[in-house]
């Protein structure tokens, strides 16, 4: 089994994060499935206080927010590290609906977020 790639914890202390067990419960899957999602680049995790944690904003209504996995793939293809991805997803951008890329994804503006991620690759 391959190691789970992690991002550095560049999130503000007030950004809610949840442990893998809670994510698994929310998604109604086994913890191993969540770890596989991390390895496959569908989610990004950090280590906080020694525990593997996932930003709570990645989840909504019992599922991973629509467009997150695709956005992570676009950023990865552009050469972003997981830390850079996390920093970009949570960075303030007043020109986006929702003020951050992650909030724009959460409010069904994924097309605009992915368009901007693609533009950064060039």
PLY file of the C-alpha trace (Angstrom):
ply
format ascii 1.0
element vertex 122
property float x
property float y
property float z
element edge 121
property int vertex1
property int vertex2
end_header
0.00 0.00 0.00
1.35 3.39 -0.94
1.73 6.24 1.49
-0.98 8.86 1.69
0.23 12.14 0.21
-0.29 15.04 2.59
-0.30 18.79 2.30
1.47 20.96 4.83
-1.04 22.46 7.23
-1.22 25.93 5.67
-4.83 26.42 6.70
-5.83 29.12 9.15
-6.45 27.73 12.62
-10.13 28.58 12.30
-10.63 26.35 9.22
-12.54 23.30 10.45
-10.94 19.95 9.76
-12.30 16.48 10.45
-10.55 13.16 11.02
-10.67 10.34 8.47
-13.07 8.34 10.66
-15.60 11.17 10.65
-15.23 11.67 6.89
-15.83 7.93 6.38
-18.95 8.12 8.54
-20.21 11.20 6.68
-19.66 9.55 3.28
-20.96 6.19 4.57
-17.82 4.37 3.41
-14.96 2.53 5.11
-11.96 4.51 6.35
-9.82 2.62 3.82
-12.00 4.08 1.04
-11.30 7.61 2.33
-7.57 6.85 2.40
-7.84 5.59 -1.19
-9.62 8.83 -2.16
-6.64 10.71 -0.69
-4.16 8.58 -2.64
-6.21 9.01 -5.83
-6.26 12.79 -5.45
-9.99 13.17 -4.83
-9.35 14.75 -1.42
-6.46 16.53 0.29
-5.44 15.93 3.89
-3.16 17.58 6.42
-1.68 16.31 9.63
-2.89 18.35 12.60
-1.95 17.43 16.16
-0.63 14.13 14.83
-3.91 13.12 13.18
-4.82 12.88 9.51
-7.43 15.58 8.92
-9.52 16.71 5.94
-11.02 20.21 5.62
-14.72 20.09 6.52
-15.45 22.42 3.58
-14.67 19.51 1.24
-17.87 17.79 2.39
-21.54 18.68 2.12
-24.78 16.75 2.50
-23.02 13.41 2.95
-20.79 13.74 -0.12
-17.60 15.33 -1.39
-18.52 18.69 -2.93
-19.12 18.59 -6.65
-16.13 19.65 -8.70
-13.48 19.21 -6.00
-11.85 16.10 -7.47
-11.76 17.64 -10.95
-10.27 20.86 -9.61
-7.59 18.91 -7.73
-6.78 17.02 -10.95
-6.49 20.26 -12.96
-4.21 21.79 -10.32
-2.12 18.62 -10.18
-1.76 18.63 -13.97
-0.61 22.26 -13.68
2.21 21.12 -11.40
0.78 22.27 -8.07
1.82 20.39 -4.96
-0.93 19.39 -2.53
0.18 22.22 -0.23
-0.09 24.74 -3.07
-3.52 23.34 -3.99
-4.78 23.76 -0.44
-3.38 27.27 -0.23
-5.07 28.20 -3.54
-8.42 26.62 -2.64
-8.64 28.64 0.59
-7.08 31.90 -0.66
-9.27 35.01 -0.71
-10.36 36.05 -4.19
-12.99 38.78 -4.17
-13.62 38.32 -7.90
-15.04 34.84 -7.28
-18.57 34.19 -6.06
-18.02 33.05 -2.48
-14.66 34.87 -2.05
-12.50 31.71 -2.11
-12.27 28.91 -4.68
-13.52 26.35 -2.13
-16.55 28.50 -1.28
-17.24 29.02 -4.99
-17.19 25.23 -5.45
-19.58 24.87 -2.51
-21.99 27.33 -4.13
-22.14 25.58 -7.51
-19.60 27.77 -9.31
-17.27 24.89 -10.14
-16.98 25.76 -13.82
-15.50 29.17 -12.99
-13.12 27.65 -10.42
-11.87 25.00 -12.88
-11.52 27.62 -15.64
-9.25 29.67 -13.38
-7.27 26.59 -12.35
-6.75 25.71 -16.01
-5.65 29.25 -16.83
-2.97 29.06 -14.13
-1.37 26.14 -15.96
-0.28 28.45 -18.79
0 1
1 2
2 3
3 4
4 5
5 6
6 7
7 8
8 9
9 10
10 11
11 12
12 13
13 14
14 15
15 16
16 17
17 18
18 19
19 20
20 21
21 22
22 23
23 24
24 25
25 26
26 27
27 28
28 29
29 30
30 31
31 32
32 33
33 34
34 35
35 36
36 37
37 38
38 39
39 40
40 41
41 42
42 43
43 44
44 45
45 46
46 47
47 48
48 49
49 50
50 51
51 52
52 53
53 54
54 55
55 56
56 57
57 58
58 59
59 60
60 61
61 62
62 63
63 64
64 65
65 66
66 67
67 68
68 69
69 70
70 71
71 72
72 73
73 74
74 75
75 76
76 77
77 78
78 79
79 80
80 81
81 82
82 83
83 84
84 85
85 86
86 87
87 88
88 89
89 90
90 91
91 92
92 93
93 94
94 95
95 96
96 97
97 98
98 99
99 100
100 101
101 102
102 103
103 104
104 105
105 106
106 107
107 108
108 109
109 110
110 111
111 112
112 113
113 114
114 115
115 116
116 117
117 118
118 119
119 120
120 121
